[in-house]
Amino acid sequence: MHKNRIAQKRKLSFTWAAPTPQEAAAILAAFDPEYVSITYPDTKTGRNETKTFYTGDITSPMKIWTVGKKRYEMLSFDVIER
């Protein structure tokens, strides 16, 4: 087998537990642009890195915690380096 690596891309996974509908909307609005710049602690380099990412598929199942107070069970998605 012959393999030539073309590139290595970073993928960051984000998860929020039990956000309100308003919090979920604010998070999704922040990641709505086609590409976003994110500064994060990179484990490979050991430094804070700033890279451009795009958002993957979003998961946000709805769960009712108490009468009249709706929250999402979680909100999660990956961002993949451009």
Beta strands, then each sheet from edge to edge (+ up, - down):
strand 1: 11-17
strand 2: 36-42
strand 3: 47-59
strand 4: 62-66
strand 5: 69-72
strand 6: 74-81
sheet 1: 1+ 6- 3+ 2-
sheet 2: 4+ 5-
end
